[in-house]
């Protein structure tokens, strides 16, 4: 495990960080008409320690982006020790709630979560709420239930319910993860993501190098978690990020093996691997899916690896690699499934790609995100 940790850290420290300033445009707390949700838009979080912001872009029919606005979260970004390309070292720090037309943004440096209403490519800040722990890095939503993953002090999850366009803290839905709070570097030894299985009855947390495990909380009918998670150890895998695969499975990006794997999540909370495909790249950490396609982000190689799935995810075929700007991190696909947008953390550039019929990617443009170096969190419509 120490060898894997050194390898991932070496990849990260080999990248050169850059910084950029940005003017501040404050958003008012929302009210008035019910928002209609996002469309023809991409939202990117800067995670700037001087003041976190969400940058809005308007998506044209050909997939190209134009700036549409800047929205203060009224919180601060954060930086984990050892990080370069991605200061949060997580997936899901900017999350859309389609049921309520809300956007959730973590403020890692302030231990808060900002809640925006979404209308087209416009945002209105409705609420800033405590995350229930230190250094929030990931948000998951299913129906009226939201969970936030906090990365420091051994990690924790905090549950919320959504009512009237606001998050309401459920005091009994806080659980400590029990990870080693002193493991270093923080970049590789903090949890990576919280997310629901497809049908919503289980909550999954990845631990990265701090245990190299999947933690699964079974949820009761109200959405509350069990007292403790079921742990499936994946020695050497360094599980980082995932997307659901059907009602009871997931596709997992593994930083330790530089691979994508398919896992079944069983009713008792245990997990078993069903397929595995190496990317041949460095620091395979983030993943996004559309139809039968997956795209894994490789921060150390500055590439996106495309994969095609078959047989309900039991077969994975690597399609090839597409270069990006330096430090490929989080990515999102437009609601029509035709365009992919990838954050690259070294210089804070958002790369724009068209998704071709064969699964290959064609670059169509890029945007330099103001204050976005090291940022993570992207949502597309």
C-alpha positions in Angstrom: 0.0 0.0 0.0 2.9 2.4 0.8 4.3 1.7 -2.7 0.9 2.5 -4.3 0.5 5.7 -2.2 4.0 6.9 -3.3 3.2 6.2 -6.9 -0.1 8.1 -6.9 1.6 11.0 -5.0 4.5 11.0 -7.4 2.1 11.4 -10.4 0.3 14.3 -8.7 3.5 16.1 -7.7 4.9 15.8 -11.2 2.1 18.2 -12.4 2.8 21.9 -12.2 0.2 24.0 -10.5 -1.0 27.3 -11.9 -3.2 30.0 -10.3 -5.7 32.5 -11.8 -7.8 35.2 -10.3 -11.4 36.0 -11.0 -13.8 38.8 -10.4 -16.6 38.1 -7.9 -20.2 38.2 -8.9 -22.5 37.6 -5.9 -25.8 35.8 -6.4 -28.8 36.8 -4.3 -30.7 34.3 -2.3 -33.4 32.8 -4.6 -37.1 33.2 -4.4 -40.1 33.7 -6.6 -41.2 31.3 -9.4 -40.3 27.7 -9.2 -37.2 27.0 -11.3 -37.5 24.7 -14.3 -34.1 23.0 -14.0 -31.0 23.1 -16.1 -31.0 23.0 -19.9 -28.3 23.8 -22.5 -25.9 24.6 -19.7 -22.7 23.5 -18.0 -21.7 24.5 -14.4 -18.2 24.3 -13.1 -17.0 24.7 -9.5 -13.7 26.5 -8.9 -13.0 25.3 -5.3 -10.9 28.5 -4.9 -9.7 28.9 -1.3 -10.1 32.7 -1.6 -13.8 32.3 -2.4 -15.5 29.3 -4.0 -17.6 30.0 -7.1 -19.7 28.2 -9.7 -19.1 29.4 -13.3 -22.0 28.9 -15.7 -21.7 28.3 -19.4 -24.3 28.2 -22.1 -24.2 25.2 -24.4 -25.0 25.7 -28.1 -26.5 23.0 -30.2 -23.1 22.1 -31.5 -21.8 21.6 -28.0 -19.6 24.6 -27.8 -19.7 26.8 -24.6 -19.9 30.5 -23.9 -19.6 32.1 -20.5 -23.1 32.8 -18.9 -22.4 34.0 -15.4 -20.4 33.7 -12.1 -22.0 32.8 -8.8 -20.5 33.0 -5.4 -21.2 30.1 -3.1 -20.6 32.3 0.0 -18.0 29.7 1.1 -14.4 28.9 0.7 -12.7 26.1 -1.3 -10.1 23.8 0.3 -6.8 22.2 -0.6 -5.8 18.7 0.6 -2.1 18.2 1.4 -0.3 16.6 -1.5 -2.9 17.6 -4.1 -2.1 19.5 -7.3 -4.5 18.8 -10.2 -7.5 18.3 -7.9 -7.6 20.0 -4.5 -10.5 17.9 -3.2 -9.4 14.5 -4.6 -13.0 13.5 -4.9 -15.9 13.0 -7.3 -19.4 14.5 -6.8 -18.4 17.9 -5.2 -20.9 19.6 -7.5 -24.2 17.6 -7.8 -27.5 18.2 -9.5 -30.8 17.3 -7.9 -33.3 16.8 -10.9 -36.3 16.2 -8.7 -36.0 19.6 -7.0 -34.0 21.5 -9.7 -31.3 22.2 -7.2 -27.5 22.3 -7.4 -25.3 21.4 -4.4 -21.8 22.7 -4.1 -19.4 21.8 -1.3 -17.3 24.5 0.4 -14.5 22.4 1.8 -12.7 25.3 3.4 -15.8 26.4 5.2 -17.4 23.0 6.2 -20.6 24.0 4.4 -22.7 23.1 1.4 -24.3 25.8 -0.9 -27.8 25.1 -2.4 -28.7 26.8 -5.7 -31.9 26.7 -7.6 -31.4 26.1 -11.3 -33.3 27.7 -14.2 -31.7 27.1 -17.6 -28.1 28.4 -17.3 -29.0 30.6 -14.3 -28.5 30.0 -10.6 -29.9 31.5 -7.4 -28.4 30.8 -4.0 -31.1 29.6 -1.6 -29.1 28.3 1.3 -25.7 27.6 2.9 -25.8 24.8 5.4 -23.3 23.0 7.7 -21.9 19.8 6.2 -22.0 17.9 9.5 -18.2 17.4 9.6 -14.9 18.7 8.3 -13.9 19.3 4.7 -16.9 18.2 2.6 -15.9 16.7 -0.7 -18.9 14.9 -2.3 -22.7 15.1 -2.4 -25.2 12.3 -3.4 -28.9 12.7 -4.0 -31.8 10.2 -4.4 -35.4 11.4 -4.4 -35.8 13.5 -1.3 -32.6 12.3 0.5 -29.1 13.9 0.3 -25.9 12.7 1.8 -22.6 14.7 2.2 -19.2 13.1 2.6 -16.7 14.9 4.9 -13.1 13.9 4.3 -11.1 14.9 7.4 -11.1 13.6 11.1 -11.4 10.0 9.8 -14.3 10.8 7.5 -18.0 11.1 8.0 -21.3 11.2 6.3 -24.2 13.5 7.1 -27.8 12.9 5.8 -30.4 15.6 4.9 -33.9 15.6 3.5 -35.1 18.1 0.9 -38.2 20.1 1.6 -39.4 23.4 0.0 -36.1 23.8 -1.9 -33.9 23.6 1.1 -31.8 21.0 2.9 -32.9 19.9 6.4 -30.2 18.3 8.6 -31.2 14.9 10.0 -29.3 14.8 13.3 -29.5 11.0 13.5 -28.1 10.5 10.1 -24.5 11.3 10.9 -22.0 8.4 10.8 -18.2 8.4 11.4 -16.2 6.3 8.9 -13.4 5.4 11.3 -10.6 5.9 8.9 -7.1 6.8 10.1 -7.2 10.6 10.6 -3.4 10.9 10.6 -2.6 8.9 7.4 -0.6 11.0 4.9 -0.7 12.4 2.4 -4.3 13.6 2.7 -4.6 13.6 -1.1 -4.6 9.8 -1.2 -5.8 9.0 2.3 -9.2 10.7 2.4 -12.5 9.2 1.2 -13.2 9.9 -2.5 -17.0 9.7 -3.1 -20.4 9.1 -1.6 -23.2 7.8 -3.8 -26.4 5.8 -4.0 -26.9 2.5 -5.7 -29.3 2.9 -8.6 -32.4 1.9 -6.8 -31.5 4.0 -3.8 -31.6 1.6 -0.8 -27.8 1.5 -0.3 -25.2 4.2 0.1 -21.6 3.6 -1.0 -18.3 5.4 0.1 -14.9 4.9 -1.4 -11.9 5.1 1.0 -9.0 5.4 -1.5 -5.7 4.3 0.1 -7.0 4.7 3.6 -8.3 1.1 3.8 -8.7 0.6 0.1 -12.3 -0.4 0.6 -15.9 0.0 -0.4 -18.1 1.0 2.5 -21.8 0.2 2.1 -24.5 1.6 4.4 -27.9 -0.1 4.1 -30.7 2.5 4.4 -34.1 2.2 6.0 -37.3 3.3 4.3 -36.9 6.8 5.6 -33.4 7.1 4.1 -31.5 6.7 7.4 -28.2 4.7 7.5 -27.4 1.6 9.5 -25.2 2.0 12.5 -22.1 0.9 10.7 -21.2 0.1 7.1 -20.4 -3.2 5.5 -16.7 -3.1 4.4 -15.4 -4.9 1.3 -11.6 -4.6 1.2 -9.9 -4.2 -2.2 -6.2 -4.5 -1.4 -4.1 -2.3 -3.8 -7.1 -1.0 -5.7 -7.3 2.5 -4.1 -11.1 2.8 -5.1 -11.7 6.5 -6.0 -14.9 7.2 -7.9 -17.9 5.4 -9.4 -21.2 5.6 -11.3 -24.2 3.3 -10.8 -24.6 0.2 -13.0 -28.3 -0.7 -12.9 -30.1 -1.0 -9.6 -27.5 -2.9 -7.6 -24.1 -2.3 -9.2 -21.4 0.2 -10.0 -18.6 1.0 -12.3 -15.5 1.9 -10.2 -12.4 3.8 -11.1 -9.3 2.4 -9.3 -6.3 4.7 -8.8 -4.1 1.9 -7.5 -4.6 -0.5 -10.5 -5.3 2.3 -13.1 -8.3 0.4 -14.2 -12.1 0.4 -14.3 -14.0 -2.5 -12.6 -17.6 -3.6 -12.4 -19.0 -4.5 -9.0 -22.2 -6.0 -7.8 -23.5 -4.6 -4.5 -25.4 -7.4 -2.7 -28.4 -7.0 -0.3 -26.2 -7.7 2.7 -23.9 -4.8 1.7 -21.0 -6.9 0.4 -19.5 -6.2 -3.0 -18.0 -8.6 -5.6 -16.1 -7.8 -8.8 -17.6 -8.9 -12.1 -15.3 -7.3 -14.7 -12.0 -5.5 -14.9 -10.2 -3.5 -17.6 -6.9 -1.7 -17.2 -6.6 1.7 -18.8 -2.8 1.6 -19.3 -2.7 5.2 -18.0 -1.6 6.9 -14.8 -3.9 8.1 -11.9 -7.2 6.7 -13.2 -9.5 8.4 -10.7 -12.7 9.8 -12.1 -15.5 8.2 -14.2 -18.6 9.2 -16.1 -21.1 7.1 -18.0 -23.5 7.6 -20.9 -25.6 4.8 -22.5 -23.2 1.8 -22.9 -20.1 4.0 -22.7 -17.8 4.9 -19.9 -15.0 7.6 -19.8 -12.3 7.4 -17.1 -10.1 10.5 -16.3 -6.4 9.8 -15.9 -4.8 12.8 -14.1 -1.3 11.6 -14.4 -1.5 10.9 -18.2 -3.8 13.9 -19.1 -6.1 11.6 -21.0 -9.6 10.2 -21.1 -10.0 6.5 -21.6 -13.2 5.3 -23.4 -14.7 2.0 -22.6 -17.8 0.1 -23.9 -19.9 -2.1 -21.6 -21.9 -5.2 -22.4 -23.8 -8.0 -20.7 -25.0 -5.6 -18.0 -21.5 -4.5 -17.3 -19.9 -7.9 -17.0 -17.8 -7.1 -20.1 -15.6 -4.0 -20.5 -13.8 -3.2 -23.7 -11.2 -0.4 -23.8 -11.8 1.8 -26.9 -8.8 4.1 -26.6 -7.4 7.2 -25.1 -8.0 10.9 -25.9 -5.5 13.6 -24.8 -6.7 16.6 -22.7 -5.1 19.6 -21.2 -2.8 18.8 -18.2 -4.3 17.1 -15.1 -7.6 15.5 -16.2 -10.1 15.3 -13.4 -13.9 15.4 -13.2 -16.1 15.1 -16.3 -19.8 15.3 -17.2 -21.9 14.5 -20.3 -24.7 16.7 -21.7 -28.3 15.6 -21.2 -28.6 14.6 -24.9 -25.6 12.3 -24.6 -23.7 14.0 -27.4 -21.0 16.1 -25.6 -18.5 15.5 -22.8 -16.9 18.2 -20.7 -13.7 17.4 -18.8 -12.1 19.6 -16.1 -8.3 19.7 -16.2 -6.9 20.9 -12.9 -3.4 22.1 -13.6 -4.4 25.3 -15.5 -8.1 25.2 -14.8 -9.2 24.5 -18.3 -12.5 22.9 -19.3 -12.1 20.8 -22.4 -15.1 20.3 -24.8 -15.6 17.1 -26.8 -18.2 15.6 -29.2 -19.0 12.0 -28.5 -18.9 10.0 -31.8 -21.0 7.0 -32.7 -18.1 4.6 -32.1 -17.4 6.1 -28.7 -14.4 8.1 -29.7 -14.1 11.8 -28.8 -13.5 14.8 -31.0 -12.3 18.0 -29.3 -14.4 21.0 -30.3 -13.1 23.7 -27.9 -12.1 24.7 -24.4 -12.7 27.3 -21.8 -10.3 28.7 -19.2 -12.3 28.7 -15.9 -11.6 31.9 -13.9 -9.9 30.9 -10.6 -10.4 27.2 -11.6 -6.8 25.8 -11.2 -7.1 22.8 -8.9 -10.9 22.9 -9.1 -13.2 20.0 -9.2 -16.9 19.6 -9.8 -18.8 19.8 -13.1 -22.5 19.3 -14.1 -23.8 19.3 -17.7 -27.3 19.5 -19.3 
